[in-house]
Amino acid sequence: MSNTGIKKTTMRAWAINAYGGPERMRLVELPVPPEPGPRDVLIRMHGAEVGDWDALVREREWPMERPFPLVLGLAGAGTVAAVGREVTGFAESDSVYAYSYPLYHNGAWADYMLVPASYVAGALASLELTRAGGVPIVGLTAHETLTDILGVHQGDVVLITAAAGGVGHLAVQIATGLGAHVVATASRRNHDFVRALGAETVIDYTAEDVVAAIRTLYPDGVDKALNGVGGETANQGVHTLRDGGRMVDLTGSASVVRPGVRVDTEYVVRADADRLAGVARMIDDGRLTLEIHEVFPFERAPDALEVVQARHTHGAKSCSRSRSNIGQTESMAQTDGGGPSNENGYCFYTKSRKGGATTQRRESRRLYKKAKNSVTTVPFSLDSL
Ligand SMILES: NC(=O)c1ccc[n+]([C@@H]2O[C@H](COP(=O)([O-])OP(=O)(O)OC[C@H]3O[C@@H](n4cnc5c(N)ncnc54)[C@H](OP(=O)(O)O)[C@@H]3O)[C@@H](O)[C@H]2O)c1
């Protein structure tokens, strides 16, 4: 099938032309990806996930092996704009989300993203698409590590660090659902939140010795740990394990060697459409609750990344009004570039917590009502309503 529904030849994208710091990110006009190959899906993006991994890509700490301009962002949600002739599971206008790793064509911080159908899952019925954009990486990571790698089961004692974070808040819920006793770390202000997700014990890592606190409760140590914090915290996680225990260190920074325990530092979340669909079902049927820290307009993607990198995502959720001002895009040379697009803005997500979904929806509606009064200001997709 061709890109019949797409009239534009170019799209907005946050891209880099060289690896480096935040100053490398540019909002540019690039050609809309080519027609999908036989097994590909072209997605019109509505929301994209933001995580500190995006900075790793930008700096080439996590190489993507794609030519410049390299469009940032690895995951998000949107609607199918076109499908390849051999794709059977999706049709135009379907709501979907995807995690593109290895990065197939361009990244998710763009109006369109081209991916293989094997990266794509039907989007959540219970979440507006912009919110769904915040699910793929954190959802896949929490689910795969706890189920397939750590094999968490009934009665396990599981440590989850950064429990109020993107991966952590889903991991607490999944581990609890598997019947585990969850010991979580979080700042004091997040304790009620993490308890409400199912954690039995929450340790204030800013005020307590985490290893000592855990050894007081569980003298033999915990059975399993999922660590989402680098440096010394990762090493502390190793010391909380019982003999024979196992930890996945998402940051890959644990360096302490302890015979008798197993520490995975090489884990990289895989694109897995079936698992994505499973996470979607868990959210739809209420087994998982997704918290979004803040929604950013497309134009402020670098701000979203900056907030995520501060590693304490919290605070009221808001989606500020901003113009989808095509005049703000810059040119970034590419062989088949064209004229400007007129796509409206959509929201970026940083995942994580504070403020309930109700607050989020109320705020979205309030902003939408304001936005409706102005034809030139549509900061988020109407699908968010
Ligand atoms: N290897 C992979 O494939 C993979 C996949 C996904 C994620 N990751 C990595 O996993 C890590 C977690 O990702 P994320 O997106 O969940 O992070 P995130 O949402 O940015 O985490 C923010 C949370 O970190 C907590 N935090 C900060 N310092 C802490 C400390 N010393 N001890 C305990 N908690 C602390 C904060 O808690 P408070 O606000 O309560 O202080 C905050 O809630 C990141 O490094 C990410 O790159 C790796």
The ligand as an ORCA input file, in Angstrom:
! r2SCAN-3c Opt
* xyz 0 1
  N      19.162     -1.333     29.843
  C      17.985     -1.036     29.332
  O      17.537     -1.592     28.328
  C      17.158      0.028     29.996
  C      15.791      0.152     29.709
  C      15.055      1.127     30.360
  C      15.677      1.948     31.285
  N      17.020      1.808     31.506
  C      17.692      2.637     32.494
  O      17.094      2.429     33.743
  C      17.204      3.596     34.501
  C      15.830      3.928     35.044
  O      15.038      4.397     33.965
  P      13.718      5.205     34.238
  O      13.274      5.732     32.934
  O      12.801      4.390     35.043
  O      14.309      6.370     35.153
  P      13.587      7.662     35.684
  O      12.120      7.582     35.499
  O      14.303      8.837     35.135
  O      13.903      7.574     37.227
  C      13.586      8.647     38.008
  C      13.554      8.143     39.417
  O      14.877      7.833     39.877
  C      14.832      7.939     41.258
  N      16.171      8.050     41.818
  C      17.120      8.959     41.496
  N      18.239      8.715     42.235
  C      17.959      7.634     43.015
  C      18.704      6.868     43.989
  N      19.964      7.190     44.300
  N      18.102      5.808     44.578
  C      16.836      5.480     44.292
  N      16.077      6.136     43.365
  C      16.641      7.204     42.758
  C      13.984      9.152     41.532
  O      13.344      8.883     42.732
  P      12.797     10.014     43.697
  O      12.123     11.037     42.821
  O      11.881      9.245     44.560
  O      13.993     10.587     44.412
  C      13.001      9.180     40.352
  O      11.700      8.767     40.713
  C      17.790      4.666     33.610
  O      19.187      4.755     33.850
  C      17.555      4.109     32.214
  O      18.488      4.563     31.265
  C      17.760      0.877     30.893
*
